[in-house]
Amino acid sequence: MQYLIIIFEIILFFTIGCKDNKNITPPCTPACEGRCCGDDGCGGTCADSCGLGQTCDSRTCTCQDETCIPLTCESSGKSCGTWEDGCGGSFSCPDCPQDMVCSDSGSCEPRPPVTMRLLQANIGNLDLACMGAYKYNCCRIAVEQAIARNLAALAPDVVTLQEVVSTRMCAEIQETDPGKVCHPDHLIAEPAQARRLLGSDYTIACDSRHSYECVGVHVDFGSIPGCPLGGFCETLADTASMPEGCDDGFSVSAVTVAPHRGPEFRLGNAHPPSGPTAASCRSDQVLALFEGSPAIPALLELYIPGLAAGDFNLDPFSDSDESVETWNHFVGDGRRFHYHSGPAEHVPPYDTSFSVLGNAVYDHVVSDFADGVCQTLGQAPGTERLDGGSGCDHAALWCTLTF
């Protein structure tokens, strides 16, 4: 009997045990070998094991090299500017119209006005001490230093200067008078008078004939294409040829000025020949500035905004010679160029040139695109002379212009 009981228990154990084992689920092993995505066969997803620059193809669940689709102006919604394309490169959209600027979001918006502070100054003197080798240019160191101090205080954006002492002039003068600008003591730190006057924050370009007439553009305002930012380019400016028989100690020249936030314009720096016998020569230089000739383009081209400043050695308000007739053809009511100085400031205009032969309005600032008015320093109420009181035979013009 006991034998039968043991056999029954053994049969019962194996019968019940096999029945219970049928309800136990064995552990699932994910089927992800060779797969980087998709169903792992266990209710989950295979892990993305692709390397840099690859993506998992959802159809084959294998790693494939990425195909980057670069952004374009159309797909990005940009209408101007240069932008990253999302694939390691960049794309550029068209420039905005001249009267608009590209915003930070890549859309063309109305351009805010540019304000420009311009100073025009003939810094020479008919002082007998400055005749001869100095050709009446700014020869006294005390006058130079006074002008430099006042220029630093005014901090103009753009400067036009006439009758500057060039480095070539000083190289030809063996100066022994420490009161003169070409004395070796004044040339050690900086040999260029234009740089000593304006300092290191200006890009400077002078006429290509003698470098007596120079333009300075503050580096924070803009640049002069062709001259390094903050550089000194003593012979860069485009300079009109002088007719045979005319005094080539004078010049009319021009540079392009490129404001950081505004349209480029041509800037003429004028100092044509002086005196009643030079009217024809002066007329030729005015014509070269405004109109040019079939063989030589005008220094102030028609297709780009133009501004002219300088000592023109002509008084359109009291003189009547060939040069004044030429001037009046281009400047005044109904003409291409309008005044910022002279009658725009005061009627009658303040004198800007002073000599024993009489005073005159020789210094002018005109343009075909800007608004604003100049003040004649030392003549207009509440203003002081650029030279500190004496030393120059011309008054400087201080202009606030917008465009």
C-alpha positions, 0 to 999 in steps of 0.5 A: 500500500505504501508503495502505491501511495508513493507512486501516486504522489510522484504522478500527481507532482509531475502532472500539476508541475507541468500544468503550472509551467505552461503559464510562465512567460520566458524572458524576451530578447530584443531583436535589434542586431543590425537595426538602429530603430523600429520595433525590437520585437519585445514591445519596445524600440531599437536604440539609435546607434548611428554615428555623427553625420548619419541617421536611421532609415525608418524603412530599413532600420539601418544607418544611412549618411545624412542628406542635408537640405540647405536653407534658401531665401525662399525656404527661410523667409529671408528677403535680404542679407547673408545667413547660415544655411543649416548645412555648414554653408551660407546663402545670400539674398538680394540687397535692399533698395537704396532707401531701405536697410536689411533688418536683423530678421532679414527683411527690408525696412525703411532706412533711418536717416544718417546724421553726418557732422562735416567740417570744411576748412582751409587751414592756410594763411597769407602770412609772409612767414608761410610763403616760399617753400610752404606755399602759404600752407599751414606752416606755424606749429602753434596754429596747427596745434590749436586746430588739432585741439578744436578738431578733437573737441568737435569730433567731426565725422567727415573733414575736408581740408585745404592747404595742408603741409604734405610729407613731401613738402617737409622732405624738401624743406630743411627747417631750422625754426622750431616754430614751423611745422617741418622742424624735425622735432615735430616730425619724429612722432608723426611726419604727416600734418593731416594725421597730426591734425586729425589723430589716429581715428580717421581714414585719410586720403589726399589729392594725387598731385601735391597732397595739399588737399585731404579728406578724413573720415572717422572710422566709427562713421565709415570708410574710404574704399581703396584705403585701409580703415584708419589708414593714411593714403596720401595720394589716393584721391581722384584728381582732375588734371590741370590745364596747361598754363594754370597753377598746378599748386591747386587741385580739385579731387574726390573720394568715395565715402562709405558710411557704415549705416547709409548709402555711399556718396562721392565727396569732392574736395575743391581748391581751384586756382585763385585770383581774377586772372585764373577765372578760366582755370577755375572754371575748368576745375569746377567743370571737372568736378561737376560734369567732367568731359567726354574723355574724363568722367566727372569727379561727382558722377551722376549715378551716385550721390555727390557732395562738394566742399572746399575753398572754391576761390569764387564768390557767387554772391558778389563776383561775375566771371567765367568760373561763377557762371560755371558754378551757377550752372550746377549750384542753386535753386532748380540746379542739381546741387543745393547749398548747405552753407552761404544763403542756407545759413544766413542772408547775406552769407557770412564772409569766409575768406579774409585778406587785405584785398577784401573779404569774400564768400569763397568756402562752400558746401553743396550736395544733391542728396543731403539736408541740413545747414552749415555754420561759419565758425567765428562768424555765426553767433555763439561760434568760435574760430577753428584756429582759436582766434587767429592764424588762418585766413579762412573761416571753417564751416561746421555742418550737420547734415542728414540723408 
